[in-house]
Amino acid sequence: MAHTTEKIIDKIKELKETVLPSGKLILFGSQARRDATVDSDWDMLLLLDKDKITPSDFDTYAYPFVELGWNLGEYFSMKLYTISEWMKRKGTPFFKNVEEEGVEL
């Protein structure tokens, strides 16, 4: 069963409330610009309010979204940063891209 973009975003938001209640989740790339094709992935940035990312953070915070993507027949590409790590990237093309086109979920 195909899912609409809006239904997928709703499911992502529901999961965010459970998995990442105090962090930020930003959709960027073609899905955020609304120019995605049927083969497009879902690029998401997770920002954690903590001092340092640990290996277990991927399992705790990013993996549930990857699993949701699998269950929906979609590919979710997750980037994980602390807020301070992310702010250090200010001025980079990636940071500018996310700031310009990103949609906080």
PDB file as gemmi writes it, atoms N, CA and C in Angstrom:
CRYST1    1.000    1.000    1.000  90.00  90.00  90.00 P 1                      
ATOM      1  N   MET A   1       0.839  -1.182   0.000  1.00  0.00           N  
ATOM      2  CA  MET A   1       0.000   0.000   0.000  1.00  0.00           C  
ATOM      3  C   MET A   1       0.881   1.242   0.000  1.00  0.00           C  
ATOM      4  N   ALA A   2       0.635   2.122  -0.945  1.00  0.00           N  
ATOM      5  CA  ALA A   2       1.408   3.360  -1.033  1.00  0.00           C  
ATOM      6  C   ALA A   2       0.910   4.354   0.009  1.00  0.00           C  
ATOM      7  N   HIS A   3       1.838   5.054   0.592  1.00  0.00           N  
ATOM      8  CA  HIS A   3       1.506   6.066   1.595  1.00  0.00           C  
ATOM      9  C   HIS A   3       1.745   7.439   0.990  1.00  0.00           C  
ATOM     10  N   THR A   4       0.867   8.377   1.288  1.00  0.00           N  
ATOM     11  CA  THR A   4       1.070   9.736   0.807  1.00  0.00           C  
ATOM     12  C   THR A   4       2.150  10.411   1.640  1.00  0.00           C  
ATOM     13  N   THR A   5       2.735  11.442   1.066  1.00  0.00           N  
ATOM     14  CA  THR A   5       3.769  12.199   1.776  1.00  0.00           C  
ATOM     15  C   THR A   5       3.241  12.706   3.108  1.00  0.00           C  
ATOM     16  N   GLU A   6       2.025  13.206   3.134  1.00  0.00           N  
ATOM     17  CA  GLU A   6       1.451  13.746   4.368  1.00  0.00           C  
ATOM     18  C   GLU A   6       1.299  12.659   5.434  1.00  0.00           C  
ATOM     19  N   LYS A   7       0.874  11.469   5.029  1.00  0.00           N  
ATOM     20  CA  LYS A   7       0.717  10.374   5.997  1.00  0.00           C  
ATOM     21  C   LYS A   7       2.073   9.933   6.539  1.00  0.00           C  
ATOM     22  N   ILE A   8       3.082   9.916   5.683  1.00  0.00           N  
ATOM     23  CA  ILE A   8       4.427   9.551   6.130  1.00  0.00           C  
ATOM     24  C   ILE A   8       4.935  10.591   7.122  1.00  0.00           C  
ATOM     25  N   ILE A   9       4.742  11.863   6.819  1.00  0.00           N  
ATOM     26  CA  ILE A   9       5.167  12.931   7.733  1.00  0.00           C  
ATOM     27  C   ILE A   9       4.434  12.812   9.060  1.00  0.00           C  
ATOM     28  N   ASP A  10       3.149  12.492   9.030  1.00  0.00           N  
ATOM     29  CA  ASP A  10       2.395  12.300  10.278  1.00  0.00           C  
ATOM     30  C   ASP A  10       2.991  11.164  11.111  1.00  0.00           C  
ATOM     31  N   LYS A  11       3.362  10.060  10.459  1.00  0.00           N  
ATOM     32  CA  LYS A  11       3.951   8.928  11.180  1.00  0.00           C  
ATOM     33  C   LYS A  11       5.325   9.299  11.753  1.00  0.00           C  
ATOM     34  N   ILE A  12       6.094  10.077  11.004  1.00  0.00           N  
ATOM     35  CA  ILE A  12       7.396  10.541  11.504  1.00  0.00           C  
ATOM     36  C   ILE A  12       7.191  11.419  12.736  1.00  0.00           C  
ATOM     37  N   LYS A  13       6.220  12.329  12.677  1.00  0.00           N  
ATOM     38  CA  LYS A  13       5.945  13.218  13.816  1.00  0.00           C  
ATOM     39  C   LYS A  13       5.501  12.427  15.044  1.00  0.00           C  
ATOM     40  N   GLU A  14       4.663  11.422  14.842  1.00  0.00           N  
ATOM     41  CA  GLU A  14       4.219  10.573  15.959  1.00  0.00           C  
ATOM     42  C   GLU A  14       5.412   9.888  16.618  1.00  0.00           C  
ATOM     43  N   LEU A  15       6.290   9.329  15.798  1.00  0.00           N  
ATOM     44  CA  LEU A  15       7.464   8.642  16.328  1.00  0.00           C  
ATOM     45  C   LEU A  15       8.401   9.623  17.025  1.00  0.00           C  
ATOM     46  N   LYS A  16       8.540  10.810  16.476  1.00  0.00           N  
ATOM     47  CA  LYS A  16       9.406  11.828  17.081  1.00  0.00           C  
ATOM     48  C   LYS A  16       8.967  12.135  18.504  1.00  0.00           C  
ATOM     49  N   GLU A  17       7.671  12.216  18.744  1.00  0.00           N  
ATOM     50  CA  GLU A  17       7.159  12.516  20.084  1.00  0.00           C  
ATOM     51  C   GLU A  17       7.550  11.435  21.088  1.00  0.00           C  
ATOM     52  N   THR A  18       7.673  10.205  20.622  1.00  0.00           N  
ATOM     53  CA  THR A  18       8.048   9.093  21.494  1.00  0.00           C  
ATOM     54  C   THR A  18       9.563   8.978  21.660  1.00  0.00           C  
ATOM     55  N   VAL A  19      10.287   9.055  20.558  1.00  0.00           N  
ATOM     56  CA  VAL A  19      11.722   8.783  20.541  1.00  0.00           C  
ATOM     57  C   VAL A  19      12.567  10.014  20.861  1.00  0.00           C  
ATOM     58  N   LEU A  20      12.114  11.170  20.424  1.00  0.00           N  
ATOM     59  CA  LEU A  20      12.941  12.378  20.472  1.00  0.00           C  
ATOM     60  C   LEU A  20      12.151  13.567  21.007  1.00  0.00           C  
ATOM     61  N   PRO A  21      11.547  13.444  22.188  1.00  0.00           N  
ATOM     62  CA  PRO A  21      10.661  14.516  22.661  1.00  0.00           C  
ATOM     63  C   PRO A  21      11.357  15.848  22.914  1.00  0.00           C  
ATOM     64  N   SER A  22      12.648  15.829  23.274  1.00  0.00           N  
ATOM     65  CA  SER A  22      13.318  17.097  23.573  1.00  0.00           C  
ATOM     66  C   SER A  22      14.325  17.510  22.504  1.00  0.00           C  
ATOM     67  N   GLY A  23      14.484  16.718  21.475  1.00  0.00           N  
ATOM     68  CA  GLY A  23      15.412  17.060  20.406  1.00  0.00           C  
ATOM     69  C   GLY A  23      14.685  17.682  19.233  1.00  0.00           C  
ATOM     70  N   LYS A  24      15.442  17.978  18.189  1.00  0.00           N  
ATOM     71  CA  LYS A  24      14.863  18.531  16.966  1.00  0.00           C  
ATOM     72  C   LYS A  24      15.017  17.524  15.840  1.00  0.00           C  
ATOM     73  N   LEU A  25      14.019  17.491  14.981  1.00  0.00           N  
ATOM     74  CA  LEU A  25      14.040  16.640  13.802  1.00  0.00           C  
ATOM     75  C   LEU A  25      13.723  17.525  12.608  1.00  0.00           C  
ATOM     76  N   ILE A  26      14.651  17.585  11.653  1.00  0.00           N  
ATOM     77  CA  ILE A  26      14.493  18.463  10.499  1.00  0.00           C  
ATOM     78  C   ILE A  26      14.544  17.633   9.225  1.00  0.00           C  
ATOM     79  N   LEU A  27      13.503  17.749   8.424  1.00  0.00           N  
ATOM     80  CA  LEU A  27      13.451  17.123   7.107  1.00  0.00           C  
ATOM     81  C   LEU A  27      14.103  18.084   6.124  1.00  0.00           C  
ATOM     82  N   PHE A  28      15.013  17.572   5.286  1.00  0.00           N  
ATOM     83  CA  PHE A  28      15.638  18.423   4.278  1.00  0.00           C  
ATOM     84  C   PHE A  28      15.755  17.630   2.980  1.00  0.00           C  
ATOM     85  N   GLY A  29      16.235  18.249   1.943  1.00  0.00           N  
ATOM     86  CA  GLY A  29      16.379  17.567   0.658  1.00  0.00           C  
ATOM     87  C   GLY A  29      15.102  17.613  -0.156  1.00  0.00           C  
ATOM     88  N   SER A  30      14.996  16.699  -1.097  1.00  0.00           N  
ATOM     89  CA  SER A  30      13.891  16.733  -2.058  1.00  0.00           C  
ATOM     90  C   SER A  30      12.520  16.590  -1.409  1.00  0.00           C  
ATOM     91  N   GLN A  31      12.420  15.813  -0.335  1.00  0.00           N  
ATOM     92  CA  GLN A  31      11.115  15.672   0.330  1.00  0.00           C  
ATOM     93  C   GLN A  31      10.689  17.003   0.953  1.00  0.00           C  
ATOM     94  N   ALA A  32      11.625  17.736   1.536  1.00  0.00           N  
ATOM     95  CA  ALA A  32      11.307  19.039   2.137  1.00  0.00           C  
ATOM     96  C   ALA A  32      10.969  20.066   1.061  1.00  0.00           C  
ATOM     97  N   ARG A  33      11.657  19.978  -0.079  1.00  0.00           N  
ATOM     98  CA  ARG A  33      11.401  20.921  -1.180  1.00  0.00           C  
ATOM     99  C   ARG A  33      10.136  20.567  -1.952  1.00  0.00           C  
ATOM    100  N   ARG A  34       9.610  19.381  -1.712  1.00  0.00           N  
ATOM    101  CA  ARG A  34       8.424  18.866  -2.417  1.00  0.00           C  
ATOM    102  C   ARG A  34       8.696  18.621  -3.903  1.00  0.00           C  
ATOM    103  N   ASP A  35       9.959  18.267  -4.221  1.00  0.00           N  
ATOM    104  CA  ASP A  35      10.260  17.895  -5.604  1.00  0.00           C  
ATOM    105  C   ASP A  35      10.818  16.467  -5.681  1.00  0.00           C  
ATOM    106  N   ALA A  36      10.425  15.651  -4.724  1.00  0.00           N  
ATOM    107  CA  ALA A  36      10.886  14.266  -4.668  1.00  0.00           C  
ATOM    108  C   ALA A  36      10.245  13.436  -5.776  1.00  0.00           C  
ATOM    109  N   THR A  37      10.987  12.418  -6.192  1.00  0.00           N  
ATOM    110  CA  THR A  37      10.451  11.446  -7.137  1.00  0.00           C  
ATOM    111  C   THR A  37      10.107  10.172  -6.366  1.00  0.00           C  
ATOM    112  N   VAL A  38       9.572   9.198  -7.046  1.00  0.00           N  
ATOM    113  CA  VAL A  38       9.176   7.945  -6.402  1.00  0.00           C  
ATOM    114  C   VAL A  38      10.384   7.236  -5.767  1.00  0.00           C  
ATOM    115  N   ASP A  39      11.576   7.459  -6.296  1.00  0.00           N  
ATOM    116  CA  ASP A  39      12.783   6.809  -5.778  1.00  0.00           C  
ATOM    117  C   ASP A  39      13.542   7.649  -4.760  1.00  0.00           C  
ATOM    118  N   SER A  40      13.040   8.819  -4.421  1.00  0.00           N  
ATOM    119  CA  SER A  40      13.752   9.706  -3.493  1.00  0.00           C  
ATOM    120  C   SER A  40      13.747   9.159  -2.074  1.00  0.00           C  
ATOM    121  N   ASP A  41      14.854   9.405  -1.377  1.00  0.00           N  
ATOM    122  CA  ASP A  41      14.911   9.034   0.035  1.00  0.00           C  
ATOM    123  C   ASP A  41      14.388  10.200   0.878  1.00  0.00           C  
ATOM    124  N   TRP A  42      14.354   9.972   2.167  1.00  0.00           N  
ATOM    125  CA  TRP A  42      13.915  10.977   3.137  1.00  0.00           C  
ATOM    126  C   TRP A  42      15.134  11.364   3.965  1.00  0.00           C  
ATOM    127  N   ASP A  43      15.648  12.564   3.749  1.00  0.00           N  
ATOM    128  CA  ASP A  43      16.814  13.046   4.481  1.00  0.00           C  
ATOM    129  C   ASP A  43      16.351  13.757   5.742  1.00  0.00           C  
ATOM    130  N   MET A  44      16.846  13.284   6.896  1.00  0.00           N  
ATOM    131  CA  MET A  44      16.450  13.893   8.168  1.00  0.00           C  
ATOM    132  C   MET A  44      17.662  14.133   9.051  1.00  0.00           C  
ATOM    133  N   LEU A  45      17.625  15.251   9.732  1.00  0.00           N  
ATOM    134  CA  LEU A  45      18.665  15.650  10.667  1.00  0.00           C  
ATOM    135  C   LEU A  45      18.089  15.594  12.069  1.00  0.00           C  
ATOM    136  N   LEU A  46      18.737  14.835  12.943  1.00  0.00           N  
ATOM    137  CA  LEU A  46      18.337  14.755  14.348  1.00  0.00           C  
ATOM    138  C   LEU A  46      19.340  15.552  15.161  1.00  0.00           C  
ATOM    139  N   LEU A  47      18.854  16.511  15.942  1.00  0.00           N  
ATOM    140  CA  LEU A  47      19.705  17.329  16.802  1.00  0.00           C  
ATOM    141  C   LEU A  47      19.388  17.003  18.247  1.00  0.00           C  
ATOM    142  N   LEU A  48      20.405  16.536  18.966  1.00  0.00           N  
ATOM    143  CA  LEU A  48      20.235  16.133  20.358  1.00  0.00           C  
ATOM    144  C   LEU A  48      20.796  17.197  21.289  1.00  0.00           C  
ATOM    145  N   ASP A  49      20.083  17.450  22.361  1.00  0.00           N  
ATOM    146  CA  ASP A  49      20.526  18.412  23.366  1.00  0.00           C  
ATOM    147  C   ASP A  49      21.356  17.676  24.415  1.00  0.00           C  
ATOM    148  N   LYS A  50      22.594  17.376  24.045  1.00  0.00           N  
ATOM    149  CA  LYS A  50      23.522  16.693  24.939  1.00  0.00           C  
ATOM    150  C   LYS A  50      24.931  17.096  24.544  1.00  0.00           C  
ATOM    151  N   ASP A  51      25.913  16.718  25.339  1.00  0.00           N  
ATOM    152  CA  ASP A  51      27.291  17.142  25.096  1.00  0.00           C  
ATOM    153  C   ASP A  51      27.982  16.393  23.968  1.00  0.00           C  
ATOM    154  N   LYS A  52      27.688  15.107  23.829  1.00  0.00           N  
ATOM    155  CA  LYS A  52      28.423  14.278  22.883  1.00  0.00           C  
ATOM    156  C   LYS A  52      27.535  13.146  22.379  1.00  0.00           C  
ATOM    157  N   ILE A  53      27.684  12.824  21.093  1.00  0.00           N  
ATOM    158  CA  ILE A  53      26.990  11.679  20.510  1.00  0.00           C  
ATOM    159  C   ILE A  53      27.771  10.416  20.872  1.00  0.00           C  
ATOM    160  N   THR A  54      27.058   9.399  21.298  1.00  0.00           N  
ATOM    161  CA  THR A  54      27.675   8.110  21.601  1.00  0.00           C  
ATOM    162  C   THR A  54      27.185   7.072  20.595  1.00  0.00           C  
ATOM    163  N   PRO A  55      27.902   5.960  20.444  1.00  0.00           N  
ATOM    164  CA  PRO A  55      27.455   4.929  19.504  1.00  0.00           C  
ATOM    165  C   PRO A  55      26.021   4.454  19.771  1.00  0.00           C  
ATOM    166  N   SER A  56      25.623   4.388  21.022  1.00  0.00           N  
ATOM    167  CA  SER A  56      24.272   3.911  21.327  1.00  0.00           C  
ATOM    168  C   SER A  56      23.192   4.921  20.934  1.00  0.00           C  
ATOM    169  N   ASP A  57      23.578   6.181  20.702  1.00  0.00           N  
ATOM    170  CA  ASP A  57      22.587   7.184  20.300  1.00  0.00           C  
ATOM    171  C   ASP A  57      21.956   6.850  18.955  1.00  0.00           C  
ATOM    172  N   PHE A  58      22.732   6.244  18.049  1.00  0.00           N  
ATOM    173  CA  PHE A  58      22.135   5.864  16.772  1.00  0.00           C  
ATOM    174  C   PHE A  58      21.023   4.851  17.005  1.00  0.00           C  
ATOM    175  N   ASP A  59      21.298   3.845  17.824  1.00  0.00           N  
ATOM    176  CA  ASP A  59      20.284   2.825  18.109  1.00  0.00           C  
ATOM    177  C   ASP A  59      19.065   3.428  18.798  1.00  0.00           C  
ATOM    178  N   THR A  60      19.306   4.337  19.722  1.00  0.00           N  
ATOM    179  CA  THR A  60      18.221   4.924  20.511  1.00  0.00           C  
ATOM    180  C   THR A  60      17.388   5.916  19.711  1.00  0.00           C  
ATOM    181  N   TYR A  61      18.036   6.776  18.950  1.00  0.00           N  
ATOM    182  CA  TYR A  61      17.335   7.891  18.307  1.00  0.00           C  
ATOM    183  C   TYR A  61      17.130   7.733  16.801  1.00  0.00           C  
ATOM    184  N   ALA A  62      18.136   7.287  16.068  1.00  0.00           N  
ATOM    185  CA  ALA A  62      18.018   7.224  14.609  1.00  0.00           C  
ATOM    186  C   ALA A  62      17.382   5.928  14.119  1.00  0.00           C  
ATOM    187  N   TYR A  63      17.769   4.803  14.716  1.00  0.00           N  
ATOM    188  CA  TYR A  63      17.287   3.515  14.224  1.00  0.00           C  
ATOM    189  C   TYR A  63      15.757   3.404  14.199  1.00  0.00           C  
ATOM    190  N   PRO A  64      15.029   3.888  15.206  1.00  0.00           N  
ATOM    191  CA  PRO A  64      13.571   3.779  15.118  1.00  0.00           C  
ATOM    192  C   PRO A  64      12.987   4.440  13.864  1.00  0.00           C  
ATOM    193  N   PHE A  65      13.612   5.524  13.393  1.00  0.00           N  
ATOM    194  CA  PHE A  65      13.139   6.173  12.169  1.00  0.00           C  
ATOM    195  C   PHE A  65      13.495   5.341  10.944  1.00  0.00           C  
ATOM    196  N   VAL A  66      14.694   4.764  10.935  1.00  0.00           N  
ATOM    197  CA  VAL A  66      15.093   3.881   9.836  1.00  0.00           C  
ATOM    198  C   VAL A  66      14.122   2.706   9.745  1.00  0.00           C  
ATOM    199  N   GLU A  67      13.786   2.131  10.889  1.00  0.00           N  
ATOM    200  CA  GLU A  67      12.844   1.008  10.930  1.00  0.00           C  
ATOM    201  C   GLU A  67      11.457   1.430  10.439  1.00  0.00           C  
ATOM    202  N   LEU A  68      11.014   2.618  10.824  1.00  0.00           N  
ATOM    203  CA  LEU A  68       9.731   3.128  10.330  1.00  0.00           C  
ATOM    204  C   LEU A  68       9.763   3.226   8.806  1.00  0.00           C  
ATOM    205  N   GLY A  69      10.858   3.735   8.270  1.00  0.00           N  
ATOM    206  CA  GLY A  69      10.997   3.820   6.814  1.00  0.00           C  
ATOM    207  C   GLY A  69      10.868   2.457   6.159  1.00  0.00           C  
ATOM    208  N   TRP A  70      11.546   1.460   6.719  1.00  0.00           N  
ATOM    209  CA  TRP A  70      11.431   0.102   6.174  1.00  0.00           C  
ATOM    210  C   TRP A  70       9.984  -0.357   6.180  1.00  0.00           C  
ATOM    211  N   ASN A  71       9.291  -0.118   7.292  1.00  0.00           N  
ATOM    212  CA  ASN A  71       7.895  -0.547   7.412  1.00  0.00           C  
ATOM    213  C   ASN A  71       6.983   0.164   6.423  1.00  0.00           C  
ATOM    214  N   LEU A  72       7.368   1.359   6.010  1.00  0.00           N  
ATOM    215  CA  LEU A  72       6.566   2.127   5.052  1.00  0.00           C  
ATOM    216  C   LEU A  72       7.029   1.928   3.611  1.00  0.00           C  
ATOM    217  N   GLY A  73       8.096   1.162   3.423  1.00  0.00           N  
ATOM    218  CA  GLY A  73       8.642   0.974   2.083  1.00  0.00           C  
ATOM    219  C   GLY A  73       9.412   2.188   1.593  1.00  0.00           C  
ATOM    220  N   GLU A  74       9.954   2.965   2.517  1.00  0.00           N  
ATOM    221  CA  GLU A  74      10.701   4.182   2.195  1.00  0.00           C  
ATOM    222  C   GLU A  74      12.104   4.071   2.775  1.00  0.00           C  
ATOM    223  N   TYR A  75      13.039   4.866   2.231  1.00  0.00           N  
ATOM    224  CA  TYR A  75      14.397   4.888   2.771  1.00  0.00           C  
ATOM    225  C   TYR A  75      14.601   6.185   3.535  1.00  0.00           C  
ATOM    226  N   PHE A  76      14.831   6.082   4.829  1.00  0.00           N  
ATOM    227  CA  PHE A  76      15.084   7.244   5.679  1.00  0.00           C  
ATOM    228  C   PHE A  76      16.587   7.335   5.932  1.00  0.00           C  
ATOM    229  N   SER A  77      17.186   8.431   5.521  1.00  0.00           N  
ATOM    230  CA  SER A  77      18.613   8.684   5.719  1.00  0.00           C  
ATOM    231  C   SER A  77      18.762   9.662   6.880  1.00  0.00           C  
ATOM    232  N   MET A  78      19.360   9.196   7.960  1.00  0.00           N  
ATOM    233  CA  MET A  78      19.424   9.975   9.192  1.00  0.00           C  
ATOM    234  C   MET A  78      20.821  10.532   9.431  1.00  0.00           C  
ATOM    235  N   LYS A  79      20.890  11.815   9.778  1.00  0.00           N  
ATOM    236  CA  LYS A  79      22.124  12.471  10.220  1.00  0.00           C  
ATOM    237  C   LYS A  79      21.914  12.851  11.677  1.00  0.00           C  
ATOM    238  N   LEU A  80      22.897  12.580  12.514  1.00  0.00           N  
ATOM    239  CA  LEU A  80      22.761  12.768  13.958  1.00  0.00           C  
ATOM    240  C   LEU A  80      23.878  13.677  14.466  1.00  0.00           C  
ATOM    241  N   TYR A  81      23.490  14.781  15.121  1.00  0.00           N  
ATOM    242  CA  TYR A  81      24.443  15.738  15.693  1.00  0.00           C  
ATOM    243  C   TYR A  81      23.931  16.211  17.047  1.00  0.00           C  
ATOM    244  N   THR A  82      24.859  16.668  17.893  1.00  0.00           N  
ATOM    245  CA  THR A  82      24.428  17.446  19.053  1.00  0.00           C  
ATOM    246  C   THR A  82      24.149  18.852  18.538  1.00  0.00           C  
ATOM    247  N   ILE A  83      23.405  19.626  19.304  1.00  0.00           N  
ATOM    248  CA  ILE A  83      23.114  20.999  18.885  1.00  0.00           C  
ATOM    249  C   ILE A  83      24.410  21.793  18.758  1.00  0.00           C  
ATOM    250  N   SER A  84      25.333  21.626  19.707  1.00  0.00           N  
ATOM    251  CA  SER A  84      26.591  22.382  19.640  1.00  0.00           C  
ATOM    252  C   SER A  84      27.443  21.949  18.445  1.00  0.00           C  
ATOM    253  N   GLU A  85      27.476  20.647  18.133  1.00  0.00           N  
ATOM    254  CA  GLU A  85      28.205  20.182  16.943  1.00  0.00           C  
ATOM    255  C   GLU A  85      27.597  20.783  15.682  1.00  0.00           C  
ATOM    256  N   TRP A  86      26.285  20.826  15.635  1.00  0.00           N  
ATOM    257  CA  TRP A  86      25.596  21.364  14.471  1.00  0.00           C  
ATOM    258  C   TRP A  86      25.917  22.850  14.295  1.00  0.00           C  
ATOM    259  N   MET A  87      25.899  23.612  15.373  1.00  0.00           N  
ATOM    260  CA  MET A  87      26.167  25.050  15.285  1.00  0.00           C  
ATOM    261  C   MET A  87      27.610  25.325  14.843  1.00  0.00           C  
ATOM    262  N   LYS A  88      28.530  24.422  15.124  1.00  0.00           N  
ATOM    263  CA  LYS A  88      29.912  24.576  14.656  1.00  0.00           C  
ATOM    264  C   LYS A  88      30.007  24.438  13.138  1.00  0.00           C  
ATOM    265  N   ARG A  89      29.012  23.845  12.524  1.00  0.00           N  
ATOM    266  CA  ARG A  89      28.993  23.662  11.066  1.00  0.00           C  
ATOM    267  C   ARG A  89      28.414  24.874  10.339  1.00  0.00           C  
ATOM    268  N   LYS A  90      28.001  25.877  11.115  1.00  0.00           N  
ATOM    269  CA  LYS A  90      27.426  27.087  10.517  1.00  0.00           C  
ATOM    270  C   LYS A  90      28.404  27.643   9.486  1.00  0.00           C  
ATOM    271  N   GLY A  91      27.883  28.014   8.337  1.00  0.00           N  
ATOM    272  CA  GLY A  91      28.726  28.520   7.263  1.00  0.00           C  
ATOM    273  C   GLY A  91      29.087  27.470   6.232  1.00  0.00           C  
ATOM    274  N   THR A  92      28.871  26.190   6.551  1.00  0.00           N  
ATOM    275  CA  THR A  92      29.152  25.134   5.573  1.00  0.00           C  
ATOM    276  C   THR A  92      27.982  25.035   4.593  1.00  0.00           C  
ATOM    277  N   PRO A  93      28.239  24.538   3.387  1.00  0.00           N  
ATOM    278  CA  PRO A  93      27.139  24.376   2.431  1.00  0.00           C  
ATOM    279  C   PRO A  93      25.999  23.501   2.976  1.00  0.00           C  
ATOM    280  N   PHE A  94      26.347  22.433   3.702  1.00  0.00           N  
ATOM    281  CA  PHE A  94      25.313  21.557   4.257  1.00  0.00           C  
ATOM    282  C   PHE A  94      24.443  22.314   5.257  1.00  0.00           C  
ATOM    283  N   PHE A  95      25.052  23.057   6.154  1.00  0.00           N  
ATOM    284  CA  PHE A  95      24.308  23.840   7.146  1.00  0.00           C  
ATOM    285  C   PHE A  95      23.377  24.828   6.436  1.00  0.00           C  
ATOM    286  N   LYS A  96      23.925  25.556   5.458  1.00  0.00           N  
ATOM    287  CA  LYS A  96      23.119  26.546   4.724  1.00  0.00           C  
ATOM    288  C   LYS A  96      21.942  25.874   4.019  1.00  0.00           C  
ATOM    289  N   ASN A  97      22.199  24.718   3.426  1.00  0.00           N  
ATOM    290  CA  ASN A  97      21.156  23.979   2.724  1.00  0.00           C  
ATOM    291  C   ASN A  97      20.016  23.607   3.672  1.00  0.00           C  
ATOM    292  N   VAL A  98      20.362  23.061   4.825  1.00  0.00           N  
ATOM    293  CA  VAL A  98      19.341  22.663   5.799  1.00  0.00           C  
ATOM    294  C   VAL A  98      18.605  23.893   6.331  1.00  0.00           C  
ATOM    295  N   GLU A  99      19.325  24.970   6.599  1.00  0.00           N  
ATOM    296  CA  GLU A  99      18.689  26.195   7.096  1.00  0.00           C  
ATOM    297  C   GLU A  99      17.708  26.768   6.078  1.00  0.00           C  
ATOM    298  N   GLU A 100      18.062  26.714   4.796  1.00  0.00           N  
ATOM    299  CA  GLU A 100      17.222  27.299   3.747  1.00  0.00           C  
ATOM    300  C   GLU A 100      16.008  26.447   3.411  1.00  0.00           C  
ATOM    301  N   GLU A 101      16.184  25.150   3.326  1.00  0.00           N  
ATOM    302  CA  GLU A 101      15.083  24.310   2.841  1.00  0.00           C  
ATOM    303  C   GLU A 101      14.505  23.367   3.885  1.00  0.00           C  
ATOM    304  N   GLY A 102      15.142  23.274   5.031  1.00  0.00           N  
ATOM    305  CA  GLY A 102      14.702  22.323   6.042  1.00  0.00           C  
ATOM    306  C   GLY A 102      13.349  22.662   6.640  1.00  0.00           C  
ATOM    307  N   VAL A 103      12.629  21.611   7.019  1.00  0.00           N  
ATOM    308  CA  VAL A 103      11.320  21.737   7.650  1.00  0.00           C  
ATOM    309  C   VAL A 103      11.381  20.990   8.976  1.00  0.00           C  
ATOM    310  N   GLU A 104      11.216  21.722  10.075  1.00  0.00           N  
ATOM    311  CA  GLU A 104      11.239  21.058  11.381  1.00  0.00           C  
ATOM    312  C   GLU A 104       9.944  20.285  11.579  1.00  0.00           C  
ATOM    313  N   LEU A 105      10.092  19.032  11.975  1.00  0.00           N  
ATOM    314  CA  LEU A 105       8.917  18.176  12.191  1.00  0.00           C  
ATOM    315  C   LEU A 105       8.651  18.025  13.676  1.00  0.00           C  
TER     316      LEU A 105                                                      
END                                                                             
